[in-house]
Amino acid sequence: MISKMKVYEVQTGSTGLDGLRRAERPQPKPGPQQVLIRIHAASLNYRDHMVVMGRYFTAVDRDTIPLSDGAGEVVDLGPGVTRFKTGDRVCGTFVQVWKDGPRPAQGQALGVPADGTLAEYIALHEDGVVAMPRNLSFEEAAALPCAGVTAWNALMVAGRSVKPGDTVVCLGTGGVSMMAVQFAKAAGALVIVTSSSDEKVQRAYKIGATHGINYKTHPEWDKEVERLTEGRGADHIVEIGGAGSLPYSYRAVGFGGKIALIGFLAGAGDPNPMPLMMKAGSLHGIGVGSTRMFEDMNRAIEANGIQPPVDKIFPFDAAADAFRCLASRDFVGKIVIKIA
């Protein structure tokens, strides 16, 4: 008798939340060098909203289990597995399988095009799995594969790393930015957070931000960065807005500073990079990160007692409500779905 598992699927051609549906699938069996993971918690990224709405770069051309981020327990091993044992608490990596070095052209991301983590079980190659930080719950660890590794890559790997005394600007109060706040703070940096909400700024202070800028009150927020840094500008900017906010980041970054380009929440535009060139600054495209980066980040999380900020936890049966919450942007940090 074939065991069944509960899953959610994004239906082929989905253009709205009605394309997210409950389903059953056969419970996977681990193949050679694969581990079978019982997923306990999964978290959402803005990418997941775009997938359901049919607005992501990669189209959903088959019924696909969504979400790239999850944490759980190894319950079975395929032939040849050497890195894990049953009972280990683990996370899958965003890209399967990117061990180290440049991102592989053939690497598949979970949640699209590969099936993702909004399911009771998932079978993954052992090189696309990492041990959870020992100080975290499943819900907290579920926040790490995309948001955590992206923030780590942006600040600690791409270009020059953050050092004590640097100023880091984090745009918004979503998962990537709030993880970046904690990494920058642990490295001894001063952190400026931007938001459209004074209440969210106050919550960012509790997570580790040094200063906050409400960009509704100060639409030219780059001038506030210049004021707060006494004219020096930022050493690092975690840029989740994309083309729509890059002109401000170009003006806010200091001489020799770095902008880590991650998202596109601020919409389209055609920013002129001349201001960045005149400052001898750098712009780095960030595409999450490798298994090696994930493992390095987890050691830093354990050493510094960092806990990813989880704002809201939804039960598995209310997964659609978690997506609605994500779309509303009424949260700080991460939204998590508890599966088991």
N, C-alpha and C positions, 0 to 999 in steps of 0.2 A: 504494500500500500504506500502510495506517494504522499509524504507529509506536505501540507499546505501552509503558506504563510500569508499574513495580512500585509498589503502594500497600498500605496497610492500610486496612480499613474497619471501623467499628463497625456491626454489623448492626442493622437496624430492631428496636426493642424490646429491645435488649441489656440484660441485668441482671447480667452477670458477665463475667469475662475471656474466657470461651469465645466471647463475642460479638465479639471482636477477631480479624479474619481477614485473611490475605494475599489479595490479588486483583491483577488487571491491569485497567487502563483505557486508553483511547486517550490518547496524549500530547496535552495541550491545545495549541491554537494561540492566540497572542495576538490579541485583538480591538482595536478602536480604543482608543488611549491605554493599552493594556495592555503589560506586559513579561512575558516568559516566563523563569522563574527555575529553574535546576537547583539543587535543594535539596541541600546538603552535610551539614547537621546540623539536628536538631530537638530541642527540649527539652520536658519534661513539667511541668505544673502540677497541683495537687490537683484543679482543675476537670476535667482530663482523666480522672482516676480516677473522678470522680463521673459523667461522661458514660458511660463504659463500664459502670458499675454501675447505670445507669438512675436515678440519684438527682439529676441536675442539674435546674435550673429549666426548661430547654428540652429537651423530649423528642426523642430521635432518631427521626424519623418517616420516614427513608429511610436506606439504607446510606450512611454519611458518613465521609469521611477525617478522622481525628481530629488533634488538636494545633493550637494556635494559633501556636506559636513556631518559627521556622526561619530559617536563614541560608543564602545560596547565591550563585550567579553568574548575571547576566543573560546569556541565550544567544540571545534573539530579541526583536524589537520589533514591536509592532503599529503601524498607521497613526497618525500624529499625536503620537507620544511625543517629548517634548523634554527631560525631566529626567534620562534615563539613556541609556547606550550599552551595547552588548554588552561583556562582560568586567567590568562593574562588580560589586563585592561588596556585597550588599544584604541587608536583612531586610524581611519584610512586617510591616505593623502589625496589632495585635490586632483593631481595629475597621476594617472596610472600608466607606466611606472617611470618616474623621473628621480633617479637615485642621487645624482650630483652633476655638477657642470652645467653646460647650456641646456635649455629646455629641449627635449627631443621633439622632432617634427611630428612623429607618429603618436606621441603621448596623448591618451584620451582622458578628458576630465569627467569626473563623476557627475551625474545629474543631467548631462548632455555633453557629448553624445552617448556616453556609457550610462547604464542604470545607476541610480544613486542610493541614498541612505534612508529614504522615507519608507522603510520596510523593516520587518522583524529580523531579517537575516541578510547578510551580504557575504559573498565569497570574493576575496581579493588576493592578489599575489603578495607574498610576504615582503617583497621589497617596496610595495606600495602601502605599507602599514608601519606605524610607529607605536611604541609604548606611551601610554598617557603619563603626564606628570603625576607623581604620586600624591601631590597635595590637592588635586582637583577631583570634584565629583564628575559623573558622566555628563551632567548638564553643562558644567563649565568647560570640560574638555571638548564637547561638541562644538564650541565656539572657535576652535583653533585651526582646523585644516585650511580654510580660506582666509578669514579675517586675520587670525593670528600670524600665520606664515607670511601673508602679504605685508603686514605691518613690520614684521621682523626683517624681511627682505628690503623693504623701503628704507629702513633706518640703519640696519647693521650689515647689509651685504652689498647692495648696489651703491656704487661710488664710494665716498668715504663714510665711515661709521660715525655715529653720534659720539661725542666725547663730552666730559664734564664741562659745564659752562656754556655749551651751545644753546641756541634758541631754536626750538622746533615748533612749527605751526601745523596744527591738525585741523583740517576743514571738516566741519560737521561733528556729530556726536554718535555716528553709527559704529558698527563693530570694528572696522579697520582703524578708525580714528581713535577709539577708546583703548584699543590694544596698543596703538602707537603711543598714546599718552603714558601708559604704564611702562613701556619699554624705555621711552625717553627719560622718564623720571628716574627709573632704576639706574640709568647711565649717567645721571647727574646733570641733566639738561633742564632748562626752563621751557615750559610748554604753554603755548597760546592756542586756545580753542576758539573756533568760530561757530556760531549757531544763529538761527532765527528766533530763538527762545531764551529769555533770561532764566527761566526755570531749568532748562537743559544745561545752560552754562553753570548754574549752581551745582547741579549734579556732577558735571565734569570736574569741578573743583574737588569734590569728594573722591574722585577717582585719581586725581593727581595733577590736574591742570594748574598752572601758575596764574594765568590771566585768561579772560574770556572777552570775546568781541561779538556783540549782536549785530549781524550784518544787515538787519532791517533798520536798526537805529543808525548804524554806520555803514551805508552801502559801499563806500570806498574804504573797505576794511584794510586795504594795504597801507593806508595812511596811519591807521591805528597801530599796525605792526611796526611801522617806522617810529611812531611816538614811543611805544612800549620798549623798543630796543635802542632808544636814544639815537636814532638815525642810522644804525648799523644794518638793519634788516635781518631777516631770518637766515640761519645756517641750513635749515632743512625745512621743506614744506611737504606735507603728506597731502597730495592733490587728488581729491576724490571727485571734484567737480568736472574736470575735463576742459574741453575747449571753451565753455562758457565762463569759466572762472580763471583760466590760465593768464589772461592779461593782468589780473590782480596779483597772481602769484609771481609773475615776472617782475612786477614793481615791488612786491613785498620781500623778495629774496635778496639777501645781502651779497656783497662782492665775493665771488668764489663759492657761492651757496649752491645747494642742490634741491631740485624739485623731483619728487617721486610721483610720476603720473600713474594713477590707479584706476580712476573711474570716469564717469561721464554724466553725473547727476545734474550738472548745471546746463546741460543742453549743448547745442551745436554752436560753432563759431569758427572764425579763421584768424586766430591770434598771431600777431606779428612777433617773431622771436627776437627781434632786434634788441629789446631791453635786456634779455638774458645774455645775449652775446656781449653787450657792452659791459656787463658785470663779470664776464668770464665764468658764468654759471653753467650748470649742467642740468639736463632733463633726462630722466631715466624712466623708461616704460617698465612697469612691474607686472609680471604675470604669475602671481602667487609665488611658489617656490618649490624646491626639491625636498626629497626625503631627508637629505643631510641638513638642510636649513631647519626643517621641522624638528629634528633631533637636537640640534644646537639650541633652538628656541626653548625646547622643553627643559633643557638643563638650566637655562637662565630663569625660567618660570619657577622651577623648584628652588633654586638658590636664592631668589629674591622674594619668594612667597607671593607671587603675582596670582591674582584670581580674575579671570575674564569676567567683565560685568554682564551678567545675564539679567535682563529687565523683566521679561515675561516668559512663563512656561505654560504651554498649552498641552492638553491631553491629545493622544493620537486621534481620537474621534473628532476633535475640533481643529484638525489641520487647516481647514479652509479659513477658520478664524485667525490662525497665525499668519496666513498669507494676507488677509485683510489688514491686520495690524501692521505688517511690513509695508503695505501700500500706503497706509495712513501716515507713516513716519512718526508715529506717536510713541517713540521709545528712545532709550539711550542704551547703547551697547548692542546686545544680541537678543533675538527672539528664538526660543527653543521649543521643540516638540518632544515630549516625553513618550517613549514608545513602549518600554517595558521596565 
